[in-house]
Amino acid sequence: GMKNGPSHAKCIVTIDGPVLIELNFRAHGGDGSWCHLARALTDGYSQVEASVDALLDPAAFDQLPDAPLGPFNAHGLQVHLVSHSAGEVTSMPGFQVMKHLPSFVSLSTDVTVGSTVEYTTSLSTSPGVCVLMNKDESKLNKDLGLLRYLEEINALFDYKTKVESLARPTAASYSKQQKRNSRVDDMEKPSLVRIYSNDPKLTRQGMLMKRMTTIDASKEVVVVVDPYSTGCLVVNEIRSRGYQVIACWTLGFSEEMKTHTPGAAGEMKYFAEVDEQEDLADTVKAIYEAAGKLRVVACIAGGEAGVDCADEVSERMNLRTNGTHVANRRDKKIQQELIRDAGMRSVRQAAGSKWDHVVEFLQTEHYPVVLK
């Protein structure tokens, strides 16, 4: 049911081949920390630029390859950091070491002096994301090894009070740690001078320049529904091409998230901000009133929460749209039924709001089972 805009898919590769688990109708999240890496690997474009091309510059979009050209220009990783300790942070010495690794591209984190760091047990408790890239795969792996070693010895943070490590050392683990020490000591040492995130070669020349069009973009406006995470980078890409942007916030969207700006995005500026109304017609009216004399030329979801509203608004305003003909398109169960009906491989599944609805399925399936 999706034809326009970016998507974020999740697949599992099994012994019988790959299977599509879900498809999210918006750009990949992660605060867009992966964009620098994507541009470097593909010689200058990422999902952010491609999404805006699809909406506002179809000719440029048609010039993009159907799949990234190979081989890639470099090797890279998006590393989710792991904290093996917890406490109130007084300094972040590990971050300074990371920034001087030869493969360092960027670091996205909310941790500052005074923050409370938790033991990492999930993505939500990870203290940050570090992007690494290097033309030499062996050097990339060495930097990754050093980064993981910093985590293991709890060298990422200094704390206000002495904290206990999540993993208590034993005689066996101490011996292994001694072995790791010698390995790290034998590593090729980083130069401690060059910080790759400041290297202009990471981005294609002209990437930040406004693209010329035959239309006066300053008289046009794009609606971005719930611009957060990577959606903030989409907003800035639209604005870099001369268009104005109206942020439309859906009902119940967190006030805190409205002000959360990824480090890669910088300061956010909107032509106007409107709130979704109880009635679609009132929402569209509010957008037109905010746009004033500007012509509304596109509407896109800036994050998962904005998908439904973006589909409804774009359809009502006769813009490029995925429409509303598929009800509950964000429901993963519905997605699997659509995949199956299209003749593609789908997952075995059960759904319900009570344990009784799924218990029979769980009693007959082999584990592990994915819970959504």
N, C-alpha and C positions, 0 to 999 in steps of 0.2 A: 503493500500500500504506500510505499515511499518512492518518489521520483526526483525530488528536488532537495538540495542542501546536503550538509555533512551528516555522517553517521558514525557511530562507535559500536563495533561488533565484538562479541565475545564468542570464541570457539574453544572446543576441547578436542584434542587429537587423541583418538582411541586406537586400539589395535585393529579396529575395522575401518579406520579412516576418520577424517575430521567431521565434527557435527556442530552446527550453528546453535548456540545457546540462546542468544538474545541480540537484538539490534536496537540501539538507542538513537533517537532521531535528533542528534545534536553533535557538536564537535567533541572530540575526546577531552576529558577534564584534566585533572592534575594541575590546575592553575596555569596551564600552557607552558609548563617548565620544559617540555619536550620540543617546543617549536624551534629553538636554536639548533638543536641536534638534527631535527628533520630537514631543515633548510640546508645544513651542511652536507648531509648524506645525499640529498637529492639535487644538489647544485642550485639551491635558491628558493624553493617553494615548500610550503607546508599546507596542512589542512585549512589553516586560517586564510591564507591568500587564495587558495582554490575555492573556498566557500564564498568569498566575496566576489571572485571572478564569476562564479556560477550565477550569482544574483545580478551583478551590475556590469559585467564585461564578458558576455558569452563568447566573443571572438577569442579573448585571451584564454578562457577556460578550454576552448576547443583545441588550443595549441599544447595543452598539457598532455603528457603521455598517459596512456590508459593504466600503466603500472610504472612504478619508479624504475628508471633506467639502471641497469647493473653493469659492472659491479658498483657498489656504493663508493663514494669518495673517501669514506673513513669508517672506523668502527666506533660504536658508541653505546652507552648504557644510561638508563634512567634508574638511579639507585635510591630506593627508599631506605632511609636511615633507621637504625635499630638502637634503642637505648636499653642497656642491660642494668640500668640503675635509675633511681628516681629522687627528686628533691627540688629545692628552690635554687635556681641557677644564679651564680655570681659572675661567671665568665664562660666563654665558649672557645677554649683554646683549640679544640679539634677543628672548628670551622676555619680558623686561620690556616691550619695545616692544609686542609682540603683546597683552599683557594690558591695555594701555591703548587698544587700537583700539576705536572705537565699536561694532563688530560682534562683538567678542570674547565667546564664551560659555564655552569651556573649553579647556584644554591638557592632553593626556595624553602624558607622556614619562618615560622611565627615565633620562634624561641628568641627571647632577649633577656637581658639581665633582669631578674625578678620573676621570670616565668617559672612555672612549676612543670617539670618534666615527669612523665609517667613511664612505667615500664612499657615497652612496646609489645603489644599483644595483637594489634590489628593495624590497618591503614590509618585509622583515626588517631592512634596513639604514636604514630611515627613522628619523630621530631623534625622531619624535613625530607626534601628530595634533592639529591645531587646529580647533576648531569655531567657525564664524562664522555670525552671524544678524543680519538687519536688515530692518525693514519697507520700507526704501528700497533697491531693488536696485542703484541706481547707487552708493550709499555702500558696499554690500557689495562691489561690484566694485573700488572704490577701495582698500578695506582688503585685499582679496586681492592687488591689484597691489603694494601696499607690502610685503606679506608675501613675495611672490615676489622683489621687489627685494632685500630683506634676505638672502634665500638667495643670489641671484646675486653680491652683493658680499661674501659670506662674513661677514656681520655677525651670524649667529646665535650664534656661539661665539668666545671668546678661548681660545687654546691655550697650553700650557706652552712649546712650542718653535714657531718659525716653520715653517709648513707651506706646501706648494705647492698652489695651487688645482688642482682637477681639470681645469678648462678654462684653458689658458694664454692670456693676452690677446694679441691681434694688433692691427695697425693698424686693421683693419676692425671688430673687436669693441670696441676702445677708442672708436671714433667712435660706435658704437651705444650704448655705455654712457653716453657724454656726453649723448646724446639722452634716454636714460632718466632721467638725473639731472634734467634740466630738467623732464621730465614730472612726476616725483615732487615737485619743488619747487613746482609749480603745484597740487598736490593740496590738497583741503580738509584742513586739519590736524585730527587727532583732539583731543578735549578734554583728554585725559590725566588726567581726574578720574573719570569714570564707568566702572566695570568691570561689564559686563553680567552676568557670572557671579554677582554678588552681588545682582542685581535680582530681588526676589520675584515680579515680574510674569512671569518666564520660566516659572513653574509655576502651574498652576491652583490656586486657593485650596482648601485641604483635601486636596491630593494626598498630603501626608505624614501625614494623619490615619488612624488605624486604622479600617477599614471595619467597621461593626457587622453581626453575623450572629446568627442564632437558635441557633447552636451554640457551645459553649464551646471555642474554638479552642485554648486553652491546654492542653487535654487530648488534642490531636491533633498528629501529626508528619508532615512531608513528607520524603521521601527525594530528595535531589538527587545525581545521579551525576556525579562529576567537575566540581564547581562551579568553573569558572575563566572568565576573560574576562567576557562579559556574564552568564554563569551566576552570578557573585557578586552582581550586581544583582538577579537573580531570587531568590536566597536572601534578600537584605535585604527585598525586596518581600513575600515570604512571611512573614518574621518581623515585618514592620510590621503585619501583620494578626492577630498574636497566636499564630501557629502556631510550633511548634518545628521545627528542621531537622536531619536526619541527613545528613552528607556521606558518600557511599560512593565510595571511590577504587578505580578499576579496576586490574587487574594490570598492572604495568609503568609506571603513571602516574608522571611525573617528580616527585621530591620538591621540586624548585625550583618547579614549577608549582603545587604545593599551597599554597605560601606567597605566590605572586604575587597581589597584590590590586590591581585597577584603582583609580586615584585617585577615580573616581566612586563606588566602593563603600564606602570607609572600612574600618574594622576588621571582620573577619569573626568571627562567633561561631556555633558549632554546639552543638546539644544533645549530639551524640555524633558520632564519626567511626569508620567501619568500613572494612575492606578487602575487596574482592572475593575470593572463594575460588575454588579450582580447580573446585569443584562448585557448581552453582546452588543446590541445596538448602542447602548450608552458608552461602552468601551470604545467603539469605533468613533462615536461622536467626540469623545474626549481627545482622541488621537488627532482628529481633523482640527479641532479647536486649538490644540497645542501646536500643530504644524503651521497654522495660519496661512500665509500665502505660499508656503513651500509645498511642492508636490510630493506626496508619499509614493515612493517607487518600489519599496520592498519591505517585507516583514520576515524576520528570522528568529528562531529560538536562540537565546543566549545561554541556555542551560536546560537540564532535564525538566525542571519545574515549569519551564515556559513553553514546552512543546505543544500541549493541547491548545493553549490560548493563541499561540502563533499560527497554528493551523486554522483555527476559527476566524481570526482577524484577517489573515491573508486571503482566505476564501471569500469572506464577506466584502473585502475591499477590492476584489477582482485582481489580486496580485498573483505572482507565481506562487503556487501552493501545493501541498500534499493533500489538502482537503480533509474533510471529516467523514468520508464515506466508509472508513474502517473505524468502527467504534472501539474505544479502549485500546488503541494501537500500542500503547505503552505497556499493556498487560502482557507479561512474558508467556502466560498460558495461551493467550490469544495468538501471539506471535508463532508459537509452536504449531498451533492448529493451522495457521496460514501456510507455514512451511510445509507441513504434511500434505495439505490440499494441493500445493503446487508441485507435488511429486518429489520433493527433496527429503533427505534424511532428517528425521525429527527425533526428539527425545521421548522416552516413556515418562509420563508425568501424572501427577495427581495434584489437586488443589482444593482448598477449603479453608474455612474460618475456624474450624474446630478440629481437635485431635482425631475424633471419630471419623472425620471425612477422609483422612489420609492413612490411618493406621493399617488398613488391609493392604494398601499399596506398599507400605514400608515392610510389612511382614513377608512379602513375596519378592522383594528386590534385593539384589546384591549390594553391599555397601562398598565404598562410600556413596552417599546420596547428596546431591547438591540442593541446598535450601535457599530459595529466593523469597 
